[in-house]
Amino acid sequence: MKLSVIVPVYNEVGSVRDVLGLLLLKKIEGFEIELLVVESNSTDGSREVVQSFGGKQNLSIILEEVPQGKGHAVRTGLVAATGDVILIQDADLEYSLDDYEKLLEPISNGRADFVLGTRHTEGNWHMRKFKSANHLAFFMNLAHWSFTWLLNQSLKTKMSDPFTMFKVFRKSCIDNLEFECNRFDFDWELVIKLVRAGFKPLEIPISYQSRDFKEGKKVSMWKDPPMWMKAWFKYAILGK
């Protein structure tokens, strides 16, 4: 099988070189890996780092001239992907590449078409632990569970982490789906549309090391939640 790993990059100069280096070394039995790096015109030198990987085998670089958000970058990668399976990988180091095998195993053996790497394990509701501003970490953990409850109630699911970066699915799952979200509301749109299309997500526990806003977290506490609510209402309630 062929695995397309989509890597959206924007202002991650401190980690993108390590992430791409590790991805190029990654080998998974039974899978050919295609890397699609979508660089969104960073201002911190990330674009130059990404371009230095040009010409590497099985790695394609897509340069966006205007940064339009992670969702837009991922959608760009989806159009270019040629793999049987899609996996989304951020350019930071919050998630471990060592979890790829267990995320892909249910898909390769036919147990699932859509897998979520859950950051929540039993008894661990506070996955975000910031080095600074712990009050923000508490608020974001609380908001996570509130939004998760909302999604589960409207979709009749029992997900613990629908907003995880690790969303892995057969490319055929999205053959008849169209996407339009540009920021982190794309997480909502993707999960809602996959569930409404009949693909029940299988959750697999993963490793997670959260970073705080000083370390580069890009979610806006004020801008993004209204966009999430708009996406929820549009896709889960109105079914558009």
N, C-alpha and C positions, 0 to 999 in steps of 0.2 A: 504494500500500500504506500501511497505517497502522502506525506504530511506537509501542509503549508503552515508555516509559523509566521504570523503577521506581527511585526514589531513597529508600533507607532513611536516616533521619537520627536520630542520637543523639549529643549533646554534640559538635557540630562548628561551634560559633559562629564560629570563626576562618575558616572556608572556605565554609559553606553558602550565604551570600549571593552570593558570587562564582559558585559552581557553578550555582545556580538562575538567576542572571542570564545566564550563558553559555548555559544550556540554552534559555532563552526566546528567545535570539537565534539559536539553531541552526536552519539550514535545510538540508534534504537533498533533492536532486532525486529526485522519484518517491515521496517519503514525506510523509505527514501525521504530525506528532509529537504524541503524547499524553504529558504528564508526570504521573506519579503519585508524590507525595511522601508518604512514610509517616513521620510524626514520632512518636517513642517516648517522649514526656514527658521531654525533656532537662532537666538541672539547671543548664545553663550559659547559658541565654538563646537556644538554638537554636530552641525552639518559637516564641518571639516573632518571630524573624527569618522563620521559615517562614510564620507567620500573616500577616506583612506582605505576602506575595505572593498572598494570597487575592483572588480575582476576576480573576486574570490569565487570558487566553485559553488554552485547552488545558492548563491546569494544575489538577489536583485535589489537595486536601490531605486526608489521612486521619490523624486524631489518635488515637494509642493512649494509653490511660490508664496502662498499666503497661509499662515496658521489659522485653521478653522476649527480646531478641537480634536480630541482623541477619537471621537466617534467618526468624524469625517475621514481621518487618517485610516482607521480600520476599514471603513467602507471602501476606500480606495484600494486597500490591500485585498479585500474580498473580490473585487472585480478582476484583479490580476492573478488571483490564486488559481492554481491548476491541480491542487492535490485532492485526494479522496476525503481527507480529514483536515479540518481547520482548527488551529490553536492560536489564541491571542496571548502575546507576551509583551509586557511593558518593558521599557528600557531602563528600569531601576532594578534594585536588588531586593525588593520586598518578598518576592516569590522565588522558590527554588526550582531550578531546572531538573533536579533529581526526582521531582514528582511526575515528570512526563510519562514515564512507563506505566504507573498505576492509573493515570488518567486515561491513557490510550487503551489499556488492556480490555475494559468492558466494550469498547467499540470494535477492537480487532477480533474479539471472540463472539461478537454478535449479541451481547447482553444489552447494549444501549446504543442509541444513535446520538445522544446529547448528554454530556457530562459536565458537571460543575465541580470545581475544586473548592470545597468549603473550608473556610478559615476557622469555622466554629466546630469545636469538639464538645462532647458532653461535659457540662459543668464549666465551660469556658465561654461566657457571654461577652467578656471584655477583651476582644481580640486586639483592639488598638491601645497601645501603651506608648505615649509620647515621652521623649526625654525632657521636653518642656511643655508647658500649657496642658497639664493633665486634665484640667477642667474641660478642655476642648475634646480630649479623647473620650471622656465620660459622656459628653453630650453626643458625640458622633456614634458611640456604641449604642446609646439609648435610641437615637434616631434610626440607626440601622435596624433594630428590632421592630420599631414602629412601622417603618416602611416595608420590612419583610412581612409583617403581619398583614398589612394592607394588600400586598401582592398575593399572598396565600389565600386570603379571604376571597378576593375577586377572581382568582384563577383556579380555586379549589385544589391547591397544591400544598405541600408540606416542606417547602424549601427552608434551609437555614441561612443560606448565603447566595441569594440571586445576584448580588452585585460584585461577586468575585471577579478578578481579572481572568482567571482560568476558566474560560468557556471553551469547551472542545466539542465539536460536532461534525457529523458527516456533511460534506459540502452539498450533497443532494437534499439535505434538510431545508436549505434556503433557496432552492431552485425557483420556487414560485413566490418568494417573498421579496418585497422592496423595502428599503430602509431610507430614512431621511434625517435622522438625528445627528448632530455634529459634536456635541460635548459628551458629558458623562450620562446624559439621558439616553444615549445609545445602548447602555447596559440594560435599561428598562425595556427599550424597544425590542432589542434582540431576544431577551428572555420571554417577554410577553408574546411576541409573534411566533416563536418556536413552540411555546406551550399551546397557544391557540391553534397551531397547525397540527397538534396531536403528538408532539414529541415530549414525553415526560422526562424531566432531567433526573439523572442519577448523580447523587452527591458523593464525592470521595474526599476524605480529610486530607489536607495538605499542610505543609509548613508555611509559616508567615511571620515576617519580621517587619512590623509597621514602622514607617518613618513619619516625622511630624512636618509641620509647615516650614520650619527653618531648614529642613533637609530636602525640601523640594516638592512636598505634596501640593497638588494643583487644584484639588476640589475647592470651589468657592462656597463658603458657609452661607452666603447670601444669594448668590446668583443661581447656583445649581438646584437647590430644593424646589423652587417654583417650576423649573424646567422638568424635574422628575415628576411632579404632580400633573403637569400638563401631559407628559408622555403616558402616565398611568391612565388618566381619564380618556385620552384619545385612543389608546391601543387596547387597554383592558376593559374599559367601560363601553366606549362607542364601537370598539372592534374595527377601527380603521386600519 
